Amino acid sequence: MWTLLIFVGIAAVSAEPRNFYGEKVFRVIPQNRQHVELLRSLAENANLDFWVPDSVDLVVEGKNADFRAERHVSFDVQAMIEQSGMPYAIIIDDLQDALEKQRDSNIRAVHSYEKYNDLDTINAWSANIAAGNPSLVSRSQIGSSHEGRPIYLLKVGRSGANKKAVFIDCGFHAREWVSIAFCQWWVKEAVNGYGSNAEFTNLLNNLDFYVLPVLNVDGYAYTWTNNRMWRKTRSPNSGSTCVGTDPNRNFNAGWCTVGASSRACDETYCGTTPESEKETKALANFIRSNLSSIKAYLTIHSYSQMLLFPYSYTYSLAKDHNELNNLAKGAVAALTALYKTQYTYGAGGTTIYLAAGGSDDWAYDTGIKYSFTFELRDTGRYGFALPESQIKATSEETVLAVNYIANYVLNNA
């Protein structure tokens, strides 16, 4: 067994927002059981933040794992990895530097589709695009967050009777900023393309699109004001000083069985019950009340460049596995055609790892056959610090995949 150093962190003294100077992001490839055990010991003793997979509990032999180490432990962590003989690389040498380069500037006067926008700016944008395009876009509030923020939903499409619908959400995990940028981009493309782009005109004439720009509104606001690396919601947990639940472990789909944690301090905490979070409850209630029309569910995350479909809570294949796999293959081909970005696709459990309580599995089990999770760019060079310069290309290629699925749903659902 590895001899562990005792890591002592110096408590931050009311220094907000949190900075990440000197913090490193490592990529390791554990080769054996001892390497996995070392990572688990380090995770507990050095408070590592796992980026991919979401938790050290999901680390397995032979697969990459990316994690962030705080400054005061990073060199000790590196030394122990080297001592173990585990292959590794430092993919981000100074996270604060990467985050500062992520945004072109901190000046944010107006909304921009090629910038990361804060929550207030996004909410103003969603009101404006609905007001400016009343025949195509309407905005409603489907619920409120724990901290009382509205959760807004856009409905995009020409009015018509008995239309099938596609539901798209972004911003489940607060630090996945490019996800949130994509939802805004897709709405822009749809609105601007109607009447001038044959594909968008056909889609909006014949389908409704429900687009939820930010689900985890409290968490996203917190990433702007306090901690850029925040992932969960911001609801308090009884009996714990740790805040928040992972909204993508909070659905009634194998809830809290695998790849999720019952410990409130963990990033993959599943909550006290399925839909314990006001945000996930609002989403689930809306989908349940519109189940007769919603034929596809697309949830947008980052990062890893993957297109996943059920199941993630079991290795068992979904009854529609072959159709979903073929649809994912076609969508990935459409995406890759633009910039040659390479995507992996497949059932979640076998393609990445088992993770219970996800919204895509829940949507599928609730009756929405075409249920997919996108993991957008990149594969780890920047991770959650993906620069604004990549928003446009990331969004453009993802639009092709989303529209490929939408066209399939239009003709087959």
PyMOL commands that set and color helices and strands:
alter all, ss='L'
color gray80, all
select helices_A, chain A and resi 33-46+56-58+71-84+95-102+119-132+177-193+198-206+217-225+247-249+278-289+321-339+348-351+359-366+383-385+388-412
alter helices_A, ss='H'
color red, helices_A
select strands_A, chain A and resi 24-28+49-52+65-69+88-92+137-144+150-156+164-170+207-212+294-302+306-309+344-347+370-376
alter strands_A, ss='S'
color yellow, strands_A
deselect
rebuild
show_as cartoon
